[in-house]
Amino acid sequence: MKSSFRSDLEKEKQLAKLLDHYYRKHLKKYCFKRVSNLKEQKKGVDLILTSKADSAVFYVDEKAQLDYVNDSLPTFSFELFYEKNGVQKQGWLFDSKKKTDFYALVTSIYADEENIFTSCNITFVNRKLLIDFLEQKGLSKDKLAEIAASQNSFHGKMELRALDIRNEGYLFFSRKNKVERPVNLILKLDFLIKLGVAKKLV
């Protein structure tokens, strides 16, 4: 378990070097500071962006598809719920304790060799705009919690009436293959960009 944890930390550390290179290149209007404080990271802050124009501050939570290196997925998983000691807990998307303003979704991560990352895509998602959109669609935190609670043994992909399953998104229940039995909202990145809640940085 420890070696796996160390391996994940090493991957994140090496990926951060590539991400910082992209931030320096493409976020010219902002100063950025990487956060190493674990307490702040638990509040959903990996990066602090400060606008050079008006000193406005934004908190960014980096989410990377490190389980899919050298692969390109058109979707991203937003964590709605998970279980701990048999009790359903709030996932990071709707967690009011998180300070996150933006998610930096890191996808299409490519490596020449283990932990030597050469390229990736970064899509910034405005958390508030995404939550507002979901609420307008009838997919509020409470409604999604109700759906999750009513499907305690369901495993796999579930269609939502509010979203087109092929072009927009769906729910995915990992009830059988993961200890935390997470429920995720899977959304198409292109759809989020078209909506105007996301923007591709690179």
C-alpha positions in Angstrom: 0.0 0.0 0.0 2.8 2.4 0.9 4.8 1.8 -2.2 1.6 2.5 -4.3 1.1 5.7 -2.4 4.7 6.8 -2.9 4.4 5.9 -6.6 1.3 8.1 -7.0 3.0 11.0 -5.2 6.0 10.6 -7.6 3.7 10.7 -10.6 2.0 13.8 -9.3 5.3 15.5 -8.6 6.7 14.8 -12.1 3.4 15.8 -13.8 3.4 19.1 -11.8 6.6 20.0 -13.7 4.9 19.7 -17.0 1.8 21.5 -15.8 3.9 24.4 -14.5 5.6 24.7 -17.9 2.1 25.0 -19.5 0.9 27.5 -16.9 3.9 29.7 -17.5 3.4 29.6 -21.2 -0.4 30.0 -21.4 -1.5 31.9 -18.3 0.4 35.1 -19.1 -2.2 37.3 -17.4 -1.8 35.5 -14.1 0.9 34.8 -11.5 0.6 31.2 -10.2 1.7 29.6 -6.9 1.7 25.9 -6.3 0.3 24.9 -2.9 2.1 22.3 -0.8 0.2 22.7 2.4 -1.8 19.5 2.9 -4.6 21.3 4.8 -5.2 23.7 1.9 -5.0 20.8 -0.6 -7.8 19.0 1.3 -9.9 22.1 0.8 -9.5 21.7 -2.9 -6.6 24.1 -3.5 -3.5 22.9 -5.5 -2.8 26.2 -7.2 -3.5 29.8 -6.5 -3.9 32.1 -9.5 -3.6 35.9 -9.1 -4.6 38.2 -11.8 -1.9 40.7 -12.9 -4.6 43.2 -13.9 -6.6 43.5 -10.7 -5.0 41.1 -8.1 -8.2 38.9 -8.1 -7.4 35.5 -6.6 -8.7 32.1 -7.8 -8.3 28.7 -6.2 -7.6 25.8 -8.6 -8.0 22.1 -7.9 -6.0 19.9 -10.3 -7.6 16.6 -11.3 -5.4 14.4 -13.4 -6.3 11.1 -15.3 -3.1 9.4 -14.1 -4.8 6.0 -14.4 -5.0 6.6 -18.2 -1.5 7.6 -19.2 -0.9 7.3 -23.0 -4.6 7.3 -23.6 -7.1 10.0 -24.5 -10.6 10.0 -23.0 -13.3 12.5 -24.2 -14.9 12.5 -20.7 -14.1 13.4 -17.1 -15.4 11.9 -13.8 -16.8 14.4 -11.3 -17.1 12.8 -7.8 -20.5 13.1 -6.3 -20.5 10.6 -3.4 -18.4 7.9 -1.9 -18.7 5.6 1.2 -16.6 5.5 4.3 -17.4 2.9 7.0 -20.7 2.2 5.2 -21.8 5.9 5.4 -22.4 7.9 2.2 -20.1 11.0 2.1 -20.1 14.1 -0.1 -17.8 14.0 -3.1 -15.6 16.9 -4.1 -17.9 18.5 -6.7 -20.6 19.6 -4.3 -18.6 19.7 -1.1 -19.2 23.1 0.5 -16.0 22.8 2.5 -13.9 23.0 -0.7 -12.6 26.5 -1.6 -12.2 25.5 -5.3 -13.1 28.1 -7.9 -11.8 26.2 -10.9 -10.9 22.6 -11.7 -7.8 22.1 -13.9 -8.7 18.8 -15.6 -5.6 17.1 -16.9 -6.3 14.6 -19.7 -4.5 12.9 -22.6 -1.4 12.5 -20.5 1.5 11.1 -22.5 4.8 9.7 -21.3 7.9 8.5 -23.2 8.8 6.3 -20.2 7.5 5.8 -16.7 6.9 9.2 -15.0 8.5 11.1 -17.8 5.5 13.1 -19.0 5.8 14.8 -22.4 2.4 16.3 -23.1 -1.1 16.6 -21.8 -4.3 18.6 -22.2 -5.6 21.0 -19.5 -9.2 22.1 -19.4 -10.3 24.7 -16.9 -13.8 24.3 -15.5 -15.6 27.0 -13.6 -17.0 25.1 -10.6 -19.8 27.6 -9.8 -21.0 27.8 -13.5 -21.0 24.0 -13.7 -23.0 23.6 -10.5 -25.5 26.3 -11.6 -26.0 24.5 -14.9 -26.6 21.2 -13.2 -29.2 22.8 -10.8 -31.0 24.4 -13.8 -31.2 20.9 -15.3 -32.8 19.5 -12.1 -29.5 17.8 -11.0 -29.0 19.5 -7.7 -26.9 18.1 -4.9 -30.0 16.9 -3.1 -31.6 15.4 -6.3 -28.4 13.5 -7.1 -28.1 12.3 -3.5 -31.7 11.0 -3.7 -30.8 9.1 -6.9 -27.6 7.6 -5.4 -29.4 6.5 -2.2 -32.2 4.8 -4.1 -29.7 2.8 -6.1 -27.6 1.2 -3.4 -26.8 -2.0 -5.3 -26.7 -0.6 -8.8 -23.4 -0.9 -10.7 -22.4 0.7 -14.0 -23.7 3.4 -16.3 -27.0 5.1 -15.6 -28.8 7.4 -18.1 -30.1 10.7 -16.8 -33.2 12.2 -18.4 -31.6 15.7 -18.2 -28.5 14.8 -20.2 -27.9 13.2 -23.6 -26.0 10.0 -22.7 -23.9 10.0 -25.9 -23.0 13.7 -26.2 -23.3 15.2 -22.7 -23.0 12.8 -19.8 -24.4 10.2 -17.4 -23.9 8.7 -13.9 -21.5 5.9 -13.2 -21.8 3.7 -10.0 -18.7 1.8 -9.0 -20.5 -0.4 -6.4 -18.7 -3.7 -7.0 -15.1 -2.9 -7.9 -14.1 -0.1 -5.5 -14.1 -0.1 -1.7 -15.4 3.4 -1.5 -18.3 2.6 -3.9 -18.1 6.0 -5.6 -20.9 7.6 -7.6 -19.5 9.8 -10.4 -21.0 12.2 -12.9 -19.3 11.6 -16.2 -19.3 14.6 -18.5 -18.0 15.1 -22.0 -15.3 17.8 -22.1 -16.4 19.1 -25.5 -19.9 19.5 -24.1 -18.6 21.6 -21.1 -16.6 23.8 -23.5 -19.7 24.4 -25.7 -21.7 25.2 -22.6 -19.2 27.9 -21.7 -18.4 26.5 -18.3 -15.0 25.2 -19.4 -12.1 26.4 -21.5 -9.3 24.4 -23.0 -5.9 25.9 -22.0 -3.8 23.5 -24.0 
